[in-house]
Amino acid sequence: MHKCLPKEIYKWKINDPYHGGVPDTFYSGPEGHCFIEYKYTDKLPSKTTSKIKLNLSVQQRIWLTQQSKHNIFTYAVLGSGDLVYITEDFTIQELTVEQFNKEAISFKAFIEILTKFCLGENKCQELI
């Protein structure tokens, strides 16, 4: 993931054993910064009505919600294969495969959006 982002974006893979709920990563650039909690599932169920658990812990939900209320950009990202589902709603416990497939974006699009968010419009154009 981090190797796909431009070197101008500061990437911090957070590993804090003393403070529960802290998300996986922090990204920053001259135009913006955010915290992201990543979740991944290897294989989606075959039925479109099947549920996919987001698997955020209670502590993660509290931490992300609190920071969001402080106007800090925070996201939960669920990946599977080459698709990425992004949410700012930390109350979501699960979503259907149909919802995931409908609302997810490609990994490449996610990298472009994150780059644009951190570096601004002009820097992102260099990736295209």
N, CA, C and O atoms as a Tinker XYZ file with bonds, in Angstrom:
   512  protein
     1  N      0.819000   -1.187000    0.000000    73     2
     2  CA     0.000000    0.000000    0.000000    64     1     3
     3  C      0.866000    1.255000    0.000000    63     2     4     5
     4  O      0.751000    2.094000   -0.894000    81     3
     5  N      1.725000    1.382000    0.993000    73     3     6
     6  CA     2.518000    2.600000    1.121000    64     5     7
     7  C      3.490000    2.788000   -0.037000    63     6     8     9
     8  O      3.824000    3.919000   -0.390000    81     7
     9  N      3.938000    1.704000   -0.621000    73     7    10
    10  CA     4.856000    1.788000   -1.762000    64     9    11
    11  C      4.178000    2.397000   -2.983000    63    10    12    13
    12  O      4.854000    2.912000   -3.874000    81    11
    13  N      2.854000    2.343000   -3.032000    73    11    14
    14  CA     2.108000    2.862000   -4.180000    64    13    15
    15  C      1.870000    4.366000   -4.087000    63    14    16    17
    16  O      1.454000    4.988000   -5.065000    81    15
    17  N      2.125000    4.946000   -2.937000    73    15    18
    18  CA     1.900000    6.382000   -2.739000    64    17    19
    19  C      3.170000    7.169000   -3.056000    63    18    20    21
    20  O      4.275000    6.665000   -2.858000    81    19
    21  N      3.019000    8.399000   -3.545000    73    19    22
    22  CA     4.200000    9.223000   -3.831000    64    21    23
    23  C      5.041000    9.454000   -2.571000    63    22    24    25
    24  O      4.512000    9.484000   -1.459000    81    23
    25  N      6.337000    9.616000   -2.755000    73    23    26
    26  CA     7.235000    9.815000   -1.614000    64    25    27
    27  C      6.956000   11.125000   -0.883000    63    26    28    29
    28  O      7.364000   11.279000    0.268000    81    27
    29  N      6.272000   12.069000   -1.524000    73    27    30
    30  CA     5.956000   13.358000   -0.896000    64    29    31
    31  C      4.902000   13.227000    0.198000    63    30    32    33
    32  O      4.732000   14.136000    1.010000    81    31
    33  N      4.199000   12.106000    0.221000    73    31    34
    34  CA     3.193000   11.870000    1.266000    64    33    35
    35  C      3.896000   11.216000    2.450000    63    34    36    37
    36  O      4.571000   10.196000    2.307000    81    35
    37  N      3.723000   11.827000    3.625000    73    35    38
    38  CA     4.262000   11.236000    4.846000    64    37    39
    39  C      3.367000   10.069000    5.227000    63    38    40    41
    40  O      2.147000   10.210000    5.304000    81    39
    41  N      3.983000    8.907000    5.466000    73    39    42
    42  CA     3.244000    7.687000    5.792000    64    41    43
    43  C      3.721000    7.170000    7.137000    63    42    44    45
    44  O      4.910000    6.912000    7.328000    81    43
    45  N      2.790000    7.022000    8.063000    73    43    46
    46  CA     3.134000    6.507000    9.386000    64    45    47
    47  C      2.286000    5.280000    9.661000    63    46    48    49
    48  O      1.072000    5.384000    9.831000    81    47
    49  N      2.919000    4.124000    9.705000    73    47    50
    50  CA     2.224000    2.889000   10.087000    64    49    51
    51  C      2.274000    2.840000   11.607000    63    50    52    53
    52  O      3.323000    2.592000   12.203000    81    51
    53  N      1.140000    3.077000   12.211000    73    51    54
    54  CA     1.059000    3.225000   13.660000    64    53    55
    55  C      0.978000    1.849000   14.330000    63    54    56    57
    56  O      0.170000    1.001000   13.952000    81    55
    57  N      1.828000    1.655000   15.323000    73    55    58
    58  CA     1.783000    0.436000   16.125000    64    57    59
    59  C      1.939000    0.881000   17.574000    63    58    60    61
    60  O      3.054000    0.978000   18.086000    81    59
    61  N      0.812000    1.150000   18.229000    73    59    62
    62  CA     0.840000    1.667000   19.595000    64    61    63
    63  C      0.214000    0.649000   20.544000    63    62    64    65
    64  O     -1.008000    0.607000   20.686000    81    63
    65  N      1.035000   -0.166000   21.191000    73    63    66
    66  CA     0.487000   -1.187000   22.088000    64    65    67
    67  C     -0.065000   -0.612000   23.399000    63    66    68    69
    68  O     -0.685000   -1.335000   24.178000    81    67
    69  N      0.156000    0.680000   23.643000    73    67    70
    70  CA    -0.261000    1.286000   24.901000    64    69    71
    71  C     -1.553000    2.080000   24.804000    63    70    72    73
    72  O     -2.098000    2.498000   25.825000    81    71
    73  N     -2.044000    2.292000   23.603000    73    71    74
    74  CA    -3.253000    3.089000   23.428000    64    73    75
    75  C     -4.185000    2.378000   22.439000    63    74    76    77
    76  O     -3.991000    2.465000   21.226000    81    75
    77  N     -5.177000    1.688000   22.953000    73    75    78
    78  CA    -6.090000    0.925000   22.112000    64    77    79
    79  C     -6.954000    1.804000   21.237000    63    78    80    81
    80  O     -7.333000    2.912000   21.618000    81    79
    81  N     -7.256000    1.300000   20.075000    73    79    82
    82  CA    -8.171000    1.981000   19.171000    64    81    83
    83  C     -7.515000    2.851000   18.128000    63    82    84    85
    84  O     -8.171000    3.266000   17.172000    81    83
    85  N     -6.233000    3.138000   18.286000    73    83    86
    86  CA    -5.538000    3.989000   17.326000    64    85    87
    87  C     -5.530000    3.286000   15.964000    63    86    88    89
    88  O     -5.240000    2.092000   15.887000    81    87
    89  N     -5.846000    4.019000   14.889000    73    87    90
    90  CA    -5.907000    3.376000   13.571000    64    89    91
    91  C     -4.541000    2.935000   13.050000    63    90    92    93
    92  O     -3.500000    3.251000   13.627000    81    91
    93  N     -4.577000    2.204000   11.955000    73    91    94
    94  CA    -3.375000    1.627000   11.360000    64    93    95
    95  C     -2.383000    2.658000   10.835000    63    94    96    97
    96  O     -1.172000    2.493000   10.982000    81    95
    97  N     -2.904000    3.726000   10.219000    73    95    98
    98  CA    -2.004000    4.627000    9.505000    64    97    99
    99  C     -2.413000    6.094000    9.640000    63    98   100   101
   100  O     -3.564000    6.434000    9.911000    81    99
   101  N     -1.413000    6.934000    9.437000    73    99   102
   102  CA    -1.602000    8.377000    9.329000    64   101   103
   103  C     -0.883000    8.806000    8.066000    63   102   104   105
   104  O      0.262000    8.418000    7.834000    81   103
   105  N     -1.558000    9.614000    7.242000    73   103   106
   106  CA    -0.969000   10.151000    6.018000    64   105   107
   107  C     -1.056000   11.670000    6.069000    63   106   108   109
   108  O     -2.045000   12.224000    6.548000    81   107
   109  N     -0.019000   12.342000    5.574000    73   107   110
   110  CA    -0.101000   13.799000    5.495000    64   109   111
   111  C      0.696000   14.318000    4.313000    63   110   112   113
   112  O      1.670000   13.719000    3.858000    81   111
   113  N      0.232000   15.458000    3.845000    73   111   114
   114  CA     0.872000   16.187000    2.767000    64   113   115
   115  C      0.526000   17.649000    2.933000    63   114   116   117
   116  O     -0.186000   18.011000    3.870000    81   115
   117  N      1.017000   18.502000    2.038000    73   115   118
   118  CA     0.777000   19.938000    2.179000    64   117   119
   119  C     -0.696000   20.347000    2.077000    63   118   120   121
   120  O     -1.062000   21.436000    2.519000    81   119
   121  N     -1.530000   19.504000    1.510000    73   119   122
   122  CA    -2.939000   19.860000    1.329000    64   121   123
   123  C     -3.885000   19.165000    2.297000    63   122   124   125
   124  O     -5.034000   19.588000    2.427000    81   123
   125  N     -3.442000   18.109000    2.982000    73   123   126
   126  CA    -4.348000   17.428000    3.891000    64   125   127
   127  C     -3.694000   16.279000    4.624000    63   126   128   129
   128  O     -2.624000   15.802000    4.247000    81   127
   129  N     -4.368000   15.838000    5.695000    73   127   130
   130  CA    -3.902000   14.693000    6.464000    64   129   131
   131  C     -5.095000   13.901000    6.969000    63   130   132   133
   132  O     -6.192000   14.441000    7.113000    81   131
   133  N     -4.874000   12.598000    7.240000    73   131   134
   134  CA    -5.972000   11.750000    7.696000    64   133   135
   135  C     -5.438000   10.501000    8.384000    63   134   136   137
   136  O     -4.284000   10.109000    8.207000    81   135
   137  N     -6.315000    9.890000    9.174000    73   135   138
   138  CA    -6.063000    8.593000    9.787000    64   137   139
   139  C     -6.938000    7.565000    9.078000    63   138   140   141
   140  O     -8.090000    7.846000    8.750000    81   139
   141  N     -6.390000    6.378000    8.842000    73   139   142
   142  CA    -7.151000    5.313000    8.194000    64   141   143
   143  C     -6.954000    4.005000    8.951000    63   142   144   145
   144  O     -5.832000    3.610000    9.268000    81   143
   145  N     -8.075000    3.346000    9.231000    73   143   146
   146  CA    -8.047000    1.983000    9.772000    64   145   147
   147  C     -8.356000    1.040000    8.617000    63   146   148   149
   148  O     -9.427000    1.123000    8.016000    81   147
   149  N     -7.424000    0.146000    8.304000    73   147   150
   150  CA    -7.592000   -0.793000    7.208000    64   149   151
   151  C     -8.094000   -2.143000    7.701000    63   150   152   153
   152  O     -7.655000   -2.652000    8.733000    81   151
   153  N     -9.016000   -2.706000    6.945000    73   151   154
   154  CA    -9.477000   -4.078000    7.147000    64   153   155
   155  C     -9.425000   -4.769000    5.789000    63   154   156   157
   156  O     -9.613000   -4.128000    4.755000    81   155
   157  N     -9.171000   -6.062000    5.791000    73   155   158
   158  CA    -9.066000   -6.786000    4.530000    64   157   159
   159  C     -9.712000   -8.153000    4.675000    63   158   160   161
   160  O     -9.578000   -8.815000    5.704000    81   159
   161  N    -10.404000   -8.558000    3.642000    73   159   162
   162  CA   -10.938000   -9.916000    3.587000    64   161   163
   163  C    -10.450000  -10.554000    2.282000    63   162   164   165
   164  O    -10.567000   -9.963000    1.208000    81   163
   165  N     -9.901000  -11.767000    2.392000    73   163   166
   166  CA    -9.329000  -12.432000    1.223000    64   165   167
   167  C    -10.365000  -12.734000    0.153000    63   166   168   169
   168  O    -10.131000  -12.527000   -1.037000    81   167
   169  N    -11.514000  -13.227000    0.597000    73   167   170
   170  CA   -12.517000  -13.675000   -0.368000    64   169   171
   171  C    -13.901000  -13.249000    0.095000    63   170   172   173
   172  O    -14.271000  -13.422000    1.257000    81   171
   173  N    -14.650000  -12.694000   -0.833000    73   171   174
   174  CA   -16.030000  -12.315000   -0.539000    64   173   175
   175  C    -16.940000  -13.531000   -0.703000    63   174   176   177
   176  O    -16.673000  -14.395000   -1.538000    81   175
   177  N    -18.003000  -13.603000    0.081000    73   175   178
   178  CA   -18.982000  -14.678000   -0.126000    64   177   179
   179  C    -19.570000  -14.584000   -1.538000    63   178   180   181
   180  O    -19.576000  -13.509000   -2.138000    81   179
   181  N    -20.054000  -15.691000   -2.059000    73   179   182
   182  CA   -20.572000  -15.705000   -3.432000    64   181   183
   183  C    -21.970000  -15.094000   -3.541000    63   182   184   185
   184  O    -22.311000  -14.514000   -4.572000    81   183
   185  N    -22.783000  -15.218000   -2.487000    73   183   186
   186  CA   -24.133000  -14.661000   -2.527000    64   185   187
   187  C    -24.085000  -13.148000   -2.278000    63   186   188   189
   188  O    -23.418000  -12.686000   -1.352000    81   187
   189  N    -24.793000  -12.388000   -3.108000    73   187   190
   190  CA   -24.775000  -10.933000   -2.972000    64   189   191
   191  C    -25.482000  -10.447000   -1.712000    63   190   192   193
   192  O    -25.272000   -9.314000   -1.279000    81   191
   193  N    -26.317000  -11.299000   -1.123000    73   191   194
   194  CA   -27.016000  -10.914000    0.103000    64   193   195
   195  C    -26.221000  -11.257000    1.366000    63   194   196   197
   196  O    -26.616000  -10.890000    2.473000    81   195
   197  N    -25.114000  -11.952000    1.196000    73   195   198
   198  CA   -24.284000  -12.316000    2.345000    64   197   199
   199  C    -23.691000  -11.068000    2.982000    63   198   200   201
   200  O    -23.476000  -10.060000    2.309000    81   199
   201  N    -23.429000  -11.140000    4.279000    73   199   202
   202  CA   -22.898000  -10.018000    5.042000    64   201   203
   203  C    -21.377000  -10.118000    5.159000    63   202   204   205
   204  O    -20.815000  -11.203000    5.308000    81   203
   205  N    -20.727000   -8.947000    5.086000    73   203   206
   206  CA   -19.292000   -8.828000    5.321000    64   205   207
   207  C    -19.133000   -7.997000    6.587000    63   206   208   209
   208  O    -19.633000   -6.875000    6.657000    81   207
   209  N    -18.452000   -8.529000    7.576000    73   207   210
   210  CA   -18.234000   -7.796000    8.819000    64   209   211
   211  C    -17.107000   -6.788000    8.618000    63   210   212   213
   212  O    -16.073000   -7.100000    8.027000    81   211
   213  N    -17.327000   -5.569000    9.121000    73   211   214
   214  CA   -16.288000   -4.545000    9.043000    64   213   215
   215  C    -15.199000   -4.787000   10.089000    63   214   216   217
   216  O    -14.054000   -4.378000    9.897000    81   215
   217  N    -15.546000   -5.442000   11.183000    73   215   218
   218  CA   -14.599000   -5.860000   12.220000    64   217   219
   219  C    -13.812000   -4.730000   12.870000    63   218   220   221
   220  O    -12.640000   -4.906000   13.202000    81   219
   221  N    -14.440000   -3.573000   13.056000    73   219   222
   222  CA   -13.819000   -2.532000   13.865000    64   221   223
   223  C    -14.070000   -2.874000   15.327000    63   222   224   225
   224  O    -15.187000   -3.228000   15.702000    81   223
   225  N    -13.041000   -2.770000   16.145000    73   223   226
   226  CA   -13.226000   -3.013000   17.571000    64   225   227
   227  C    -13.984000   -1.840000   18.196000    63   226   228   229
   228  O    -14.085000   -0.768000   17.601000    81   227
   229  N    -14.503000   -2.051000   19.380000    73   227   230
   230  CA   -15.206000   -0.978000   20.091000    64   229   231
   231  C    -14.260000    0.194000   20.293000    63   230   232   233
   232  O    -14.649000    1.345000   20.094000    81   231
   233  N    -13.031000   -0.082000   20.684000    73   231   234
   234  CA   -12.053000    0.986000   20.894000    64   233   235
   235  C    -11.765000    1.748000   19.606000    63   234   236   237
   236  O    -11.632000    2.972000   19.635000    81   235
   237  N    -11.665000    1.051000   18.481000    73   235   238
   238  CA   -11.433000    1.718000   17.199000    64   237   239
   239  C    -12.611000    2.611000   16.831000    63   238   240   241
   240  O    -12.423000    3.732000   16.358000    81   239
   241  N    -13.817000    2.117000   17.046000    73   239   242
   242  CA   -15.010000    2.915000   16.746000    64   241   243
   243  C    -15.026000    4.199000   17.580000    63   242   244   245
   244  O    -15.321000    5.277000   17.065000    81   243
   245  N    -14.711000    4.076000   18.858000    73   243   246
   246  CA   -14.696000    5.243000   19.742000    64   245   247
   247  C    -13.618000    6.231000   19.302000    63   246   248   249
   248  O    -13.883000    7.428000   19.193000    81   247
   249  N    -12.411000    5.743000   19.050000    73   247   250
   250  CA   -11.294000    6.609000   18.674000    64   249   251
   251  C    -11.590000    7.342000   17.368000    63   250   252   253
   252  O    -11.442000    8.561000   17.289000    81   251
   253  N    -12.003000    6.604000   16.353000    73   251   254
   254  CA   -12.282000    7.215000   15.047000    64   253   255
   255  C    -13.421000    8.228000   15.132000    63   254   256   257
   256  O    -13.339000    9.303000   14.538000    81   255
   257  N    -14.473000    7.895000   15.860000    73   255   258
   258  CA   -15.613000    8.801000   16.006000    64   257   259
   259  C    -15.201000   10.071000   16.738000    63   258   260   261
   260  O    -15.578000   11.168000   16.327000    81   259
   261  N    -14.438000    9.938000   17.808000    73   259   262
   262  CA   -14.009000   11.099000   18.578000    64   261   263
   263  C    -13.155000   12.037000   17.727000    63   262   264   265
   264  O    -13.355000   13.252000   17.752000    81   263
   265  N    -12.215000   11.487000   16.984000    73   263   266
   266  CA   -11.357000   12.326000   16.146000    64   265   267
   267  C    -12.168000   12.995000   15.026000    63   266   268   269
   268  O    -11.916000   14.146000   14.671000    81   267
   269  N    -13.119000   12.276000   14.488000    73   267   270
   270  CA   -13.985000   12.838000   13.456000    64   269   271
   271  C    -14.776000   14.029000   14.006000    63   270   272   273
   272  O    -14.950000   15.034000   13.317000    81   271
   273  N    -15.251000   13.911000   15.248000    73   271   274
   274  CA   -15.970000   15.022000   15.890000    64   273   275
   275  C    -15.058000   16.222000   16.125000    63   274   276   277
   276  O    -15.535000   17.350000   16.255000    81   275
   277  N    -13.742000   15.981000   16.181000    73   275   278
   278  CA   -12.763000   17.059000   16.337000    64   277   279
   279  C    -12.314000   17.608000   14.979000    63   278   280   281
   280  O    -11.317000   18.324000   14.890000    81   279
   281  N    -13.056000   17.267000   13.932000    73   279   282
   282  CA   -12.788000   17.723000   12.559000    64   281   283
   283  C    -11.466000   17.202000   11.996000    63   282   284   285
   284  O    -10.823000   17.863000   11.181000    81   283
   285  N    -11.073000   16.017000   12.439000    73   283   286
   286  CA    -9.916000   15.340000   11.866000    64   285   287
   287  C    -10.454000   14.284000   10.909000    63   286   288   289
   288  O    -11.344000   13.513000   11.267000    81   287
   289  N     -9.923000   14.247000    9.710000    73   287   290
   290  CA   -10.392000   13.280000    8.729000    64   289   291
   291  C     -9.983000   11.876000    9.162000    63   290   292   293
   292  O     -8.801000   11.588000    9.353000    81   291
   293  N    -10.982000   11.009000    9.312000    73   291   294
   294  CA   -10.756000    9.626000    9.721000    64   293   295
   295  C    -11.618000    8.717000    8.848000    63   294   296   297
   296  O    -12.756000    9.053000    8.517000    81   295
   297  N    -11.064000    7.571000    8.482000    73   295   298
   298  CA   -11.758000    6.652000    7.593000    64   297   299
   299  C    -11.508000    5.208000    8.006000    63   298   300   301
   300  O    -10.474000    4.883000    8.590000    81   299
   301  N    -12.461000    4.362000    7.696000    73   299   302
   302  CA   -12.277000    2.919000    7.748000    64   301   303
   303  C    -12.326000    2.433000    6.306000    63   302   304   305
   304  O    -13.205000    2.823000    5.538000    81   303
   305  N    -11.381000    1.585000    5.948000    73   303   306
   306  CA   -11.269000    1.101000    4.576000    64   305   307
   307  C    -11.264000   -0.418000    4.598000    63   306   308   309
   308  O    -10.434000   -1.043000    5.257000    81   307
   309  N    -12.202000   -0.999000    3.869000    73   307   310
   310  CA   -12.295000   -2.452000    3.741000    64   309   311
   311  C    -11.893000   -2.832000    2.326000    63   310   312   313
   312  O    -12.491000   -2.377000    1.351000    81   311
   313  N    -10.873000   -3.670000    2.228000    73   311   314
   314  CA   -10.399000   -4.104000    0.927000    64   313   315
   315  C    -10.647000   -5.578000    0.704000    63   314   316   317
   316  O    -10.658000   -6.373000    1.644000    81   315
   317  N    -10.846000   -5.934000   -0.557000    73   315   318
   318  CA   -10.943000   -7.325000   -0.973000    64   317   319
   319  C    -10.552000   -7.381000   -2.434000    63   318   320   321
   320  O    -11.149000   -6.709000   -3.275000    81   319
   321  N     -9.549000   -8.185000   -2.729000    73   319   322
   322  CA    -9.057000   -8.225000   -4.104000    64   321   323
   323  C     -8.534000   -6.855000   -4.491000    63   322   324   325
   324  O     -7.711000   -6.278000   -3.780000    81   323
   325  N     -9.008000   -6.328000   -5.619000    73   323   326
   326  CA    -8.582000   -5.017000   -6.108000    64   325   327
   327  C     -9.633000   -3.947000   -5.822000    63   326   328   329
   328  O     -9.604000   -2.879000   -6.434000    81   327
   329  N    -10.560000   -4.217000   -4.903000    73   327   330
   330  CA   -11.611000   -3.250000   -4.585000    64   329   331
   331  C    -11.460000   -2.729000   -3.169000    63   330   332   333
   332  O    -10.998000   -3.435000   -2.273000    81   331
   333  N    -11.861000   -1.472000   -2.983000    73   331   334
   334  CA   -11.726000   -0.794000   -1.705000    64   333   335
   335  C    -13.034000   -0.077000   -1.386000    63   334   336   337
   336  O    -13.547000    0.691000   -2.200000    81   335
   337  N    -13.568000   -0.334000   -0.192000    73   335   338
   338  CA   -14.777000    0.335000    0.302000    64   337   339
   339  C    -14.339000    1.300000    1.398000    63   338   340   341
   340  O    -13.669000    0.896000    2.349000    81   339
   341  N    -14.711000    2.566000    1.273000    73   339   342
   342  CA   -14.300000    3.610000    2.208000    64   341   343
   343  C    -15.527000    4.135000    2.939000    63   342   344   345
   344  O    -16.566000    4.377000    2.325000    81   343
   345  N    -15.406000    4.314000    4.264000    73   343   346
   346  CA   -16.516000    4.881000    5.024000    64   345   347
   347  C    -16.015000    5.795000    6.126000    63   346   348   349
   348  O    -14.918000    5.617000    6.656000    81   347
   349  N    -16.836000    6.773000    6.459000    73   347   350
   350  CA   -16.631000    7.639000    7.621000    64   349   351
   351  C    -17.683000    7.329000    8.684000    63   350   352   353
   352  O    -17.737000    7.989000    9.721000    81   351
   353  N    -18.511000    6.328000    8.424000    73   351   354
   354  CA   -19.558000    5.919000    9.356000    64   353   355
   355  C    -19.044000    4.727000   10.161000    63   354   356   357
   356  O    -19.025000    3.597000    9.674000    81   355
   357  N    -18.631000    4.992000   11.387000    73   355   358
   358  CA   -18.012000    3.962000   12.208000    64   357   359
   359  C    -19.026000    3.163000   13.015000    63   358   360   361
   360  O    -18.658000    2.329000   13.841000    81   359
   361  N    -20.299000    3.426000   12.767000    73   359   362
   362  CA   -21.347000    2.619000   13.400000    64   361   363
   363  C    -21.670000    1.390000   12.560000    63   362   364   365
   364  O    -22.312000    0.459000   13.046000    81   363
   365  N    -21.235000    1.378000   11.316000    73   363   366
   366  CA   -21.505000    0.237000   10.435000    64   365   367
   367  C    -20.831000   -1.009000   10.992000    63   366   368   369
   368  O    -19.622000   -1.024000   11.222000    81   367
   369  N    -21.621000   -2.046000   11.203000    73   367   370
   370  CA   -21.084000   -3.323000   11.683000    64   369   371
   371  C    -20.766000   -4.258000   10.519000    63   370   372   373
   372  O    -19.799000   -5.019000   10.555000    81   371
   373  N    -21.613000   -4.179000    9.479000    73   371   374
   374  CA   -21.467000   -5.066000    8.329000    64   373   375
   375  C    -22.143000   -4.449000    7.121000    63   374   376   377
   376  O    -22.938000   -3.517000    7.242000    81   375
   377  N    -21.815000   -4.982000    5.959000    73   375   378
   378  CA   -22.467000   -4.584000    4.719000    64   377   379
   379  C    -22.620000   -5.818000    3.858000    63   378   380   381
   380  O    -21.928000   -6.817000    4.058000    81   379
   381  N    -23.526000   -5.748000    2.902000    73   379   382
   382  CA   -23.739000   -6.896000    2.026000    64   381   383
   383  C    -22.690000   -6.906000    0.915000    63   382   384   385
   384  O    -22.072000   -5.886000    0.610000    81   383
   385  N    -22.511000   -8.058000    0.333000    73   383   386
   386  CA   -21.608000   -8.180000   -0.810000    64   385   387
   387  C    -22.093000   -7.260000   -1.933000    63   386   388   389
   388  O    -21.287000   -6.618000   -2.606000    81   387
   389  N    -23.407000   -7.199000   -2.131000    73   387   390
   390  CA   -23.964000   -6.324000   -3.167000    64   389   391
   391  C    -23.585000   -4.869000   -2.902000    63   390   392   393
   392  O    -23.179000   -4.159000   -3.823000    81   391
   393  N    -23.713000   -4.419000   -1.657000    73   391   394
   394  CA   -23.363000   -3.040000   -1.303000    64   393   395
   395  C    -21.863000   -2.802000   -1.519000    63   394   396   397
   396  O    -21.466000   -1.770000   -2.061000    81   395
   397  N    -21.043000   -3.752000   -1.095000    73   395   398
   398  CA   -19.599000   -3.627000   -1.292000    64   397   399
   399  C    -19.279000   -3.477000   -2.782000    63   398   400   401
   400  O    -18.552000   -2.566000   -3.178000    81   399
   401  N    -19.822000   -4.367000   -3.594000    73   399   402
   402  CA   -19.541000   -4.326000   -5.039000    64   401   403
   403  C    -20.046000   -3.049000   -5.688000    63   402   404   405
   404  O    -19.421000   -2.540000   -6.618000    81   403
   405  N    -21.158000   -2.529000   -5.217000    73   403   406
   406  CA   -21.750000   -1.314000   -5.791000    64   405   407
   407  C    -20.975000   -0.060000   -5.393000    63   406   408   409
   408  O    -20.815000    0.847000   -6.210000    81   407
   409  N    -20.493000    0.005000   -4.152000    73   407   410
   410  CA   -19.898000    1.236000   -3.633000    64   409   411
   411  C    -18.373000    1.230000   -3.587000    63   410   412   413
   412  O    -17.763000    2.279000   -3.381000    81   411
   413  N    -17.752000    0.081000   -3.772000    73   411   414
   414  CA   -16.292000    0.002000   -3.720000    64   413   415
   415  C    -15.684000    0.617000   -4.980000    63   414   416   417
   416  O    -16.313000    0.678000   -6.037000    81   415
   417  N    -14.446000    1.068000   -4.830000    73   415   418
   418  CA   -13.692000    1.611000   -5.961000    64   417   419
   419  C    -12.443000    0.757000   -6.148000    63   418   420   421
   420  O    -12.101000   -0.048000   -5.282000    81   419
   421  N    -11.778000    0.929000   -7.258000    73   419   422
   422  CA   -10.557000    0.157000   -7.506000    64   421   423
   423  C     -9.437000    0.655000   -6.587000    63   422   424   425
   424  O     -9.446000    1.798000   -6.130000    81   423
   425  N     -8.487000   -0.221000   -6.334000    73   423   426
   426  CA    -7.327000    0.141000   -5.530000    64   425   427
   427  C     -6.601000    1.326000   -6.165000    63   426   428   429
   428  O     -6.169000    2.239000   -5.462000    81   427
   429  N     -6.467000    1.314000   -7.480000    73   427   430
   430  CA    -5.794000    2.406000   -8.202000    64   429   431
   431  C     -6.527000    3.725000   -7.968000    63   430   432   433
   432  O     -5.894000    4.752000   -7.723000    81   431
   433  N     -7.858000    3.702000   -8.040000    73   431   434
   434  CA    -8.638000    4.924000   -7.801000    64   433   435
   435  C     -8.455000    5.404000   -6.362000    63   434   436   437
   436  O     -8.376000    6.606000   -6.112000    81   435
   437  N     -8.387000    4.462000   -5.416000    73   435   438
   438  CA    -8.171000    4.828000   -4.018000    64   437   439
   439  C     -6.827000    5.541000   -3.851000    63   438   440   441
   440  O     -6.750000    6.563000   -3.170000    81   439
   441  N     -5.779000    5.012000   -4.464000    73   439   442
   442  CA    -4.453000    5.634000   -4.393000    64   441   443
   443  C     -4.509000    7.039000   -4.978000    63   442   444   445
   444  O     -3.925000    7.966000   -4.416000    81   443
   445  N     -5.202000    7.208000   -6.096000    73   443   446
   446  CA    -5.315000    8.527000   -6.720000    64   445   447
   447  C     -6.077000    9.509000   -5.825000    63   446   448   449
   448  O     -5.690000   10.671000   -5.708000    81   447
   449  N     -7.146000    9.049000   -5.203000    73   447   450
   450  CA    -7.937000    9.904000   -4.310000    64   449   451
   451  C     -7.114000   10.306000   -3.087000    63   450   452   453
   452  O     -7.114000   11.474000   -2.698000    81   451
   453  N     -6.415000    9.347000   -2.478000    73   451   454
   454  CA    -5.593000    9.641000   -1.307000    64   453   455
   455  C     -4.463000   10.607000   -1.666000    63   454   456   457
   456  O     -4.140000   11.509000   -0.893000    81   455
   457  N     -3.876000   10.415000   -2.821000    73   455   458
   458  CA    -2.816000   11.316000   -3.283000    64   457   459
   459  C     -3.359000   12.719000   -3.482000    63   458   460   461
   460  O     -2.749000   13.693000   -3.042000    81   459
   461  N     -4.495000   12.823000   -4.138000    73   459   462
   462  CA    -5.110000   14.129000   -4.368000    64   461   463
   463  C     -5.453000   14.792000   -3.030000    63   462   464   465
   464  O     -5.264000   15.997000   -2.865000    81   463
   465  N     -5.948000   14.019000   -2.095000    73   463   466
   466  CA    -6.319000   14.542000   -0.786000    64   465   467
   467  C     -5.096000   15.128000   -0.065000    63   466   468   469
   468  O     -5.175000   16.213000    0.510000    81   467
   469  N     -3.981000   14.417000   -0.098000    73   467   470
   470  CA    -2.785000   14.851000    0.634000    64   469   471
   471  C     -1.953000   15.898000   -0.106000    63   470   472   473
   472  O     -1.399000   16.805000    0.516000    81   471
   473  N     -1.866000   15.775000   -1.424000    73   471   474
   474  CA    -0.969000   16.643000   -2.194000    64   473   475
   475  C     -1.670000   17.707000   -3.010000    63   474   476   477
   476  O     -1.032000   18.661000   -3.455000    81   475
   477  N     -2.965000   17.567000   -3.215000    73   475   478
   478  CA    -3.683000   18.545000   -4.021000    64   477   479
   479  C     -3.857000   18.093000   -5.455000    63   478   480   481
   480  O     -3.277000   17.095000   -5.883000    81   479
   481  N     -4.652000   18.830000   -6.183000    73   479   482
   482  CA    -5.032000   18.503000   -7.567000    64   481   483
   483  C     -3.834000   18.347000   -8.501000    63   482   484   485
   484  O     -3.744000   17.354000   -9.222000    81   483
   485  N     -2.923000   19.304000   -8.499000    73   483   486
   486  CA    -1.844000   19.302000   -9.483000    64   485   487
   487  C     -0.918000   18.112000   -9.325000    63   486   488   489
   488  O     -0.510000   17.523000  -10.326000    81   487
   489  N     -0.578000   17.745000   -8.118000    73   487   490
   490  CA     0.305000   16.604000   -7.897000    64   489   491
   491  C     -0.345000   15.304000   -8.362000    63   490   492   493
   492  O      0.329000   14.430000   -8.907000    81   491
   493  N     -1.633000   15.180000   -8.150000    73   491   494
   494  CA    -2.323000   13.950000   -8.531000    64   493   495
   495  C     -2.290000   13.752000  -10.041000    63   494   496   497
   496  O     -2.224000   12.619000  -10.519000    81   495
   497  N     -2.336000   14.840000  -10.789000    73   495   498
   498  CA    -2.348000   14.739000  -12.238000    64   497   499
   499  C     -1.093000   14.029000  -12.758000    63   498   500   501
   500  O     -1.104000   13.452000  -13.845000    81   499
   501  N     -0.021000   14.076000  -11.978000    73   499   502
   502  CA     1.216000   13.422000  -12.405000    64   501   503
   503  C      1.079000   11.898000  -12.418000    63   502   504   505
   504  O      1.825000   11.216000  -13.120000    81   503
   505  N      0.131000   11.362000  -11.649000    73   503   506
   506  CA    -0.052000    9.912000  -11.589000    64   505   507
   507  C     -0.825000    9.370000  -12.768000    63   506   508   509
   508  O     -0.743000    8.181000  -13.078000    81   507
   509  N     -1.565000   10.223000  -13.419000    73   507   510
   510  CA    -2.446000    9.771000  -14.485000    64   509   511
   511  C     -1.716000    9.698000  -15.814000    63   510   512
   512  O     -2.313000    9.333000  -16.827000    81   511
